[in-house]
Amino acid sequence: MDLRASLEADCTPDTLFEWVGGLDTYDRWLEIVPRTTDAEPIDGDPGPAWHVTLRGRLGPLARSKRLRMVRTEHTRPVGDDHPGRAVFERRETDGREHATWRLTATVEPTPTGSCLVMDLHYGGSLWVPLLDRVLTNEIEASRQRLRELVET
């Protein structure tokens, strides 16, 4: 599953990047992420790690998933020529094979503020129909929450 969403906001790229460049703020604006906590770093982690709890509900069906996500790329926005980019990838420590989760957040300046483009790749097959619908609904709701946080 590959999903892309975008948001335009009336704020600087730096302000927007502060909210999407580290997973520790996602639980404040993304309802599907009710909790994030710091994870112990391990050898080979290129950046900080978080335990991220994902929770989705669609009617009577509810699912939860806990992922260990590591920031594998982090480039702050600089001026009008260099967008900010943060990439988070699933890296579990239990020695087992797991489905790929990769989230990429890119922030660029616009004439009136900044634009966020988020790309999510999920390489598994578990609960994909539920996940796709829950994420689509959540993206719509989270846009306004994030916009209010960055524009105040």
C-alpha positions in Angstrom: 0.0 0.0 0.0 1.3 3.4 -0.9 -0.5 6.5 0.2 0.3 10.2 -0.4 -1.2 13.2 1.4 -0.4 16.9 1.4 -1.1 20.0 3.4 -0.6 23.7 2.7 -0.1 25.9 5.8 0.4 29.6 6.5 3.7 29.2 8.4 7.4 28.9 7.7 8.8 25.6 6.5 10.9 25.5 9.8 7.7 25.7 11.9 6.0 22.9 9.9 9.1 20.7 9.9 9.3 20.9 13.7 6.0 19.1 13.8 6.8 16.4 11.3 10.6 15.9 11.6 10.4 13.7 14.7 7.7 11.2 15.6 7.4 12.4 19.2 4.9 15.1 18.1 2.6 12.9 16.0 0.4 11.9 18.9 -0.6 15.5 19.3 -2.1 15.9 15.8 -2.6 12.4 14.3 -5.4 10.5 16.1 -4.4 7.1 14.6 -1.1 7.6 16.6 -2.3 7.7 20.2 1.1 7.2 21.7 4.8 7.6 20.9 7.7 6.9 23.2 11.4 7.0 22.8 13.0 3.6 22.0 16.4 2.4 23.0 18.9 3.0 20.2 20.7 0.0 18.9 23.9 -0.3 16.8 23.2 0.5 13.2 20.4 3.0 13.9 21.2 6.1 11.8 19.0 8.3 14.0 16.6 8.4 17.0 14.1 5.6 17.4 10.5 5.6 18.7 7.9 3.1 19.7 4.8 4.1 17.8 1.3 2.8 18.6 -1.1 2.8 15.7 -4.8 2.4 16.5 -7.6 2.3 13.9 -11.3 1.8 14.3 -13.8 1.3 11.6 -17.3 0.7 12.9 -17.1 -2.3 15.4 -13.7 -3.3 14.1 -10.6 -2.0 15.9 -6.9 -2.9 15.4 -3.7 -1.8 17.2 -0.1 -2.2 16.2 3.1 -1.2 17.9 6.1 -0.4 15.6 9.7 0.5 16.4 10.5 3.3 13.9 13.9 4.9 13.3 14.6 8.2 11.6 16.9 7.3 8.7 17.1 10.7 7.1 16.7 14.2 8.6 17.4 17.3 6.5 16.0 20.6 7.8 14.6 23.1 5.2 17.0 25.8 4.2 15.7 28.8 2.2 13.7 28.4 -0.9 16.0 25.9 -2.6 16.4 23.1 0.0 13.2 21.4 1.2 13.2 19.6 4.6 12.9 15.9 4.6 12.5 13.3 7.3 12.3 9.5 6.6 11.2 7.0 9.2 11.5 3.3 8.7 10.5 0.3 10.7 13.4 -1.5 12.4 12.4 -4.0 15.0 14.8 -5.6 17.4 13.3 -9.1 17.8 15.3 -10.7 15.0 12.2 -11.6 12.9 11.2 -10.5 9.5 8.5 -7.7 9.5 6.5 -5.9 6.9 8.0 -2.7 5.7 6.7 0.6 7.0 8.3 3.8 5.6 7.0 7.3 6.2 8.5 10.2 4.3 7.7 13.8 5.2 8.9 16.6 2.9 8.4 20.3 3.6 8.8 23.0 1.0 8.3 26.7 1.0 5.3 28.2 -1.0 4.6 31.8 -1.8 2.2 32.0 1.2 3.8 29.6 3.7 4.8 26.0 3.3 3.6 22.7 1.9 3.9 19.2 3.5 3.9 16.1 1.4 3.7 12.8 3.3 4.3 9.4 1.7 3.5 6.2 3.5 4.5 2.8 2.2 3.3 -0.4 3.9 4.7 -3.6 2.5 2.5 -6.1 4.4 -0.9 -7.5 3.7 -2.4 -7.6 7.2 -5.6 -5.5 7.5 -4.9 -3.6 4.3 -8.5 -2.9 3.4 -9.2 -1.6 7.0 -5.9 0.3 7.1 -6.5 2.1 3.8 -9.9 3.3 4.8 -8.9 4.3 8.3 -5.9 6.2 7.0 -7.9 8.0 4.4 -10.4 9.1 7.0 -7.7 10.1 9.4 -5.7 12.2 6.9 -8.8 14.4 6.3 -9.3 14.9 10.1 -5.6 15.4 10.9 -5.0 18.2 8.3 -7.0 20.7 10.3 -5.4 19.7 13.6 -1.9 20.1 12.2 -2.8 23.3 10.5 -4.1 24.8 13.7 -0.9 23.8 15.6 1.5 25.3 13.0 -0.5 28.5 12.3 -0.9 29.6 16.0 
